[in-house]
Amino acid sequence: MIGAASHIALGFPRLLRQKARVTRIRTLPTALAGAALLLSGGAVLAQIEGGSRGAAPVDSGSAYEVSGVTVDVAGKTADAARYSGWRLAQRKAWVQLSNRLGGGGGLVSDGTLDSLVSGIVVENEQIGPQRYIAKLGVLFNRTRAGSVLGISTYADRSQPMLTIPIQYSGGVGQSFEQSTQWQQAWARYRTGNSSIDYVRPSGSGPDALLLNVGQTQRPGRGWWRTILDQYGASDVLSPVVKIYRQWPGGPVIGVFEARHGPDNVLIGRFTLRVGTSDGLPQLLDTGVKRIDDLYQQARRNGSLRVDYSLSPPPTPEAAVIDDLPTDETADANIAVLTGGEGISIVVQFDTPAATAVSSTEAALRAIPGVRSAATTSLALGGVSLMRVAYDGDPAALKTALEARGYQVFGSGQTIRIRRVSQLLPPDLPADAVTTG
């Protein structure tokens, strides 16, 4: 049957066959070709330098926020209804803020509220010809609101915490490599009412290279110190969400984890669900709020503390040998013995037994240039003090002591010596040693 009809292939008529696309290449003049290369190069640079990897966080450090204020008002026009709705939202939000801060919930005039309110956040609104229905958020200036309520505006906040939001979707983890809805949710979250001082990167510049998923799984403190110093933070927080879609457009399940520190310690975990994929932004906003609550609770109970191993190591200090008290009578005897000649050097040495005193004095007297060696302060079982009269440079005495098997600490006219046990060379067996 197929051989009888030459225009039929694989059971499809010729008009329904898929044809390969033919690309025609025209030869351009040299000048036009150079211009095309410049334009294409510019496009490549634009793709590399694109700033669509993240979102700048909102500034909420100096404002009290009251969210979820519902209004339903009517007016002669749509603008009048909306204006009345915002007025009503300010009054309701002020009552809630006053009750929350212990101000008693008293109302103030609309003129005063206008000076206190720094912004209106539209969470959801429906505008009709003569009606306005909305859910709003109201931002109050922290300093002015505190002065009206008669409360202190001081907020006990944590040390700066670098925040790296990580999203797993389809089994792939991302932080700032590309713009994610989880990072955008953290960018629009207002942290003015939180006791955690979040440092939220915008995702631009070197953020994609420094703050990636792999970095959150590296416990090495050295590189973490460099990153935290770059962003002005003291520790790191890693809020994680794992998104599971049941089917396209269907329910979405989010598994949220609050993690802390370079060791990625788990603070808490919970699960949220929405019926459709359109509700994913609301799901993530709710997850941010609950993770913030987990971090604040962990800070109150002491489980969220700054890891001081991330602090720069202290600068090593030079070893200081304290001057020990000397016996003036012994100093006078040494002066008589030396005849006032030579350099006086104080030597500290271990005296576990009385025999160590005589043996150490004899060892020092045997060094060429040593005129006398006498113990001026004896501490059996500890460190004793010896005064040595030496003709020459103190550095030469130090070299001579090291050549005789002593460890020498310090320099100048105050040194500390310690006997080093003599060991056989590693390539010389014990049975090969012979005595002469």
N, C-alpha and C positions, 0 to 999 in steps of 0.2 A: 504493500500500500504506500509506503514511504517512497519507494522507487518510482511509482507512477506519478506522483506529484512532486516535482522538483522544487516548488516554492514552499514546501512544508519542511520544517526542520524541528526535530524534537517535539512534534505535535503542535507547534505554534505557527500560524500563518506568517508570511513574510512581513506584513505590515506591523505585526506585534513583536517582532524580534528586537532585542536590545542591540544597539550598534555602539561600537567604540567611538568615543569623542575624538575628532581630529583637530589638533592644534596647529594652526598655521603660523609660522615664524617669518616675519619680514625683516629684511636686512636694514638696519638703521645707519644713517651717516655717523661719522665719528663723533661729532659734537653732540648729536642727540643721544648717542650711546653713553657718552660721559655724563650727560644730564640725567639719564635714566639710572645710572649707577649711583649718582649722588642722591637722587630721590629715594632709591631703594635703601641706601645706607642710612639715610635719615629715618626711614621707617623702622629699620632694625634697631637703631638707637632709641627710638621712641618706645619700642616694645621692651627694651631692656630697662629703660629708666622710668617705665610706667609707675604711677603712684597709686595703683588700684589694689595694692596688697592689704591695706588695712583701713581703719577709720580712726579719726582723731577723737579722743574721749572728751565728754562734756566736762565743763568746769563746774564742780559742785562743792568745792571745798569751803565756801563762805556762805552757804545758804541752808536754811531748814526747808525740808520738802514734805509736803502733805499730798499724797497721791490718792487716786480713786474717789475723788469728790464728784458726785452725780448731781446734775441740775436738769430741770425740766421747766422752762419758763415760756411765756408767750409775750408778744409785743406787736406794735403796729406794723413794723417792718422786720425783715430778717436781721438787719444790722442792729436794730433796737433790741430784739430778742436776744441776740448774741451778747450784746453789751450787758444786758440785765443778767444773763446767765453767768458771765464772768464776775460781776459784782457779787452775786449770790455765792459763787464758789469761793471768793475771798473771805466772806463772812464765815461760811462753814469751815473752811480750812483753818481760820484763826481760832475758832472755838476748839477744834481738835488739837491744834498745836499748843494752845494754852493749857488744856487738860493734860496733855502729855508731858509738859515741862513743869507742871505744878503751879500754873498761874491762876487756876480757878475757873477758867472757861468764860471769862467776861468779854463782852463785845466792846469794840472801839469804833470810832466814827469812820466813815468811808474815806474821808480825807487822810486820816492817819494810816488806814490800810493801804492806800495808794502809795504812801511813802515807805511802807514796810515791804510791800510785794515787789520782788525783783524779776518775776517772770511767771507766765502761765504756760503750762505744758498741756497740749491737747492730746489726750490718749485716744479718745473716740468722740466723734460729734456727728449729729444729724441736723441739718439746717433746712427749715421750711420757710414758706413765705411769711408766716407770723409765729413761728414756734422754733425753739432751740432746745435740743436734747443732747447732752454730752457727758462724758466722763473726763474730768480735768485734774491736773496736778498744779499745785500752787507753791512757788518758791518765795521764801521770806529771807530778807537780809538778816544774817545771824547777829550782827552787832546791834542793829536798831531794834530787832525783836526782843533781844535779851534786855536792853535798857527799858523797854516798855513793860516787860513782864517782871522786871526787877530781879533777874537771875544772872549768874555768871555765864559768860559765853565761852569759858575755857572748856575744851573737850579733851578728855584723856584718851589719847590715840596711841596706837602701837608705833613701833619704829617703821620706817619706809619698807614696804614689801613689794618686790618686783613681781608682777602678775603676768603669767604666761598661759593664756587660755588655749587648751588643746581640744580639737574636735576630731572624733573618729566617725567617719561616714563611709559605708561601703568597704570597711576594713582598712581604710587609709587614714593615717593620722596627719593632721596639719595644725600648725600654729600661726605663723606669720608668712609662710611661703606663698599663700594666696589668701585673698579676703574670704573669711568664713563668717557665717551668721552667728556663731558663738562669740567670735572676737567683736563683732558689731554689737552684740547684746551687752558685752562688758563695757564697750565704749559709751553706750548711751545710758548705762546705769549710773545713777547719782549717788555718790558715796559720802555726801555731806553728813548724813545721819549715822554713818558707820564708825565704829571705833578702830577699824583697820585702815591704816594709811596705805592705800593701793598706789603703786607706781605702774601706770598703764601705758605701755608703748603704743605708738600709733601704727606701727607696721611699716614705716618708711625707712629709707636709709639702710643701715646694716642690720636691722631687726631680723630680717629673714635668714641671715647667715648666723647670727649669734644666738637667737632665741628660737631654736627649732625643736622638734620633738626629741631628737637624739640628745640634745643638751640636757633636757630634763631627766634623762636616765643616766647621766654621768655623775658619779659622786665625788669626783676629784675636786678638792677645795681650791687648788691653785688657780684653775681657769675660772671657777665660779667667783673668786675674789676679783679677778679682772673685770668680769661682766658686771658684777654688782657695783663696782666702783665707777664703771662707765655710765650706769643709770642712776647713781646716787641712792642706792638701796642697801639695806642691811641683811635681807634674807629674801627668799623666793617662795612664791605660791603658785601652784599649778592646778587650777580648776579644769576638770576633764569632763567632757560629755561624749557619750557613745550613742549615736542616732541609729535607730532601726526602723525602716519603713516596711510596713506589712505588704502593701502593694502601691503602685503609682496612684497618687491622690488619696490614698486611704489613711488609716491610723498611723501615727508616728509615736514611737516609744523612745524616751530619752533616759539613759542611765547616767547619773551625775555623780562625780567623785570630787571631793575636796582634798587636795594633797598639798604637802608642805615640805620645804627644805630640799637640799641637794640629794638627800637619800630617798626622796619621793614617798614620804610617810603618809599613809592614808588617815585623814581626819574623820571622814564620814562619807556615806553613800546613800542615795535615794533614787527612786524611779518615778517619772511623770509620763503621762500619756495624753494625747489629743486625738480627736476623731478624724481630722483631715490634715493634709499637709499645709493647708492655708493657716492653720493655727500654730505652725512651728515657731514663728517669732514670739508669740505669747508664751509658748512652752519654754523657750530659752530665757525669756525675761524672768519668768517665775523661778527657773533653775538658778539664775544669778542671785536672786534675792535669798533663796534658801541656802545657797552655798555661803553667802555673806553671813547669814545667821549662824551657820556651823563654825565659821572662822571666829566670829565674835564670842560664841559660847566656848570654843576651845581656848581663846585668850583669857576668858574669865576663870576657867578652871585650871589654867596653868599648863595645858598640853600644847599650846601654841606659843612657843618661846623662840627667841632669836638664837640661832646656832652660832655660838661664839667661836667655833672653829673656822667660820668664814671671815673673821676679823683678821687684819694683817698681823703677821707675827711680830712680836716686840723686837726692837733693835737690840742685838746682843751687847751687853756692857763688858767693858774690859775688867779683867780680874784685878781686884785691889787687895793687896796684902797689908793688913793692919799692922801698925807698929806696936810691938809688944813691949811691956815695961822692962826696963833693964836695971841691972844691979849696979849702982854707982861705984860701990867698992870694987867690984870685979872690973869695971871700966878703968878705975885708977890703977889696979894691978896690971891690966893689959898695957896701959900707957907706960908703966914702968918697964915692963918686959920688952916692949917694942922700942923704947927710947924715943917715942914720938915720931917714929918714921913709918912709912907705908900708909896704905889706904885702909880705913876701917870698913869692913863689910859685915853686915848682919846676915847670918845663915839660919834658916829655920829647918829643923830636921826631926824625923820621927824617933821617939825613944820608947819602944815597947818594954824595954828592960834596962837595968843599970849598965849592962855590958855594952849597949848600943851607944852610950855616951863616949866611953873611952875609945871604942873602935872607930866612931865617926871622927873624933878629934885626931886620932892617929892617922886616919886616911887623909884628912885635910893638911896635917903638918907635913905629910910626905910629898905634897905637891910643890914643885919648885916655885919659889917666890913667896911662899907663905911663911911669914916670920913667926906667927903665933896663932893658936886657935884655942879658945877657952869658952866653956859653957857659962853663960851669964844668967840664964833662967832655965831651971830644970822642971819638967813635967813628965813624970813616969807614966807611961800609958798614953801619952798625948804628943804634943809638939813642943820641943824645947828650942831654946835660942842660944846661938853661938856667935861670938864676936871674933872675926878673923882679921888679922893685920896682913895685908898683901901688898907686895911691891910690884905694881904693874896695873894694867887695865882690867877692870872687873869683868869685861867680856872674855879676856883670856882665862880667868879663873873659871868662868862658866864652861868654856870649851874643855878645860882640863878635867873638870868634874864629869862632864858627859863622856869623855874618853875613858873614865874609870867606872862607867856603868851606872851613873846617877841620872835621874831625870831632874832637870833644872827648870824652875818656873820663876818668872819675874826677870828683872834686869836692873842694872845699876848697882847700888850698894845695899840692896835688900833682895835676897833670893830665897827660894824654897827648894830643898833637894829631897829626893826620895830614891831609895835603892831599888833598882830593877833586877828581878830574878834573872839569872843567866840560864838560857836555854840552849840546847844543842841545835846546830844547824839542821834544817829539815832534811837535807840530803845526806846526813852523816848518821849511821845507825849507832845505837848505844854500845854494842859490843865491839865497835871499831875504835873506841876511845882507849888510849893507853896512857899510862902515867910514866913520866920520865924519872 
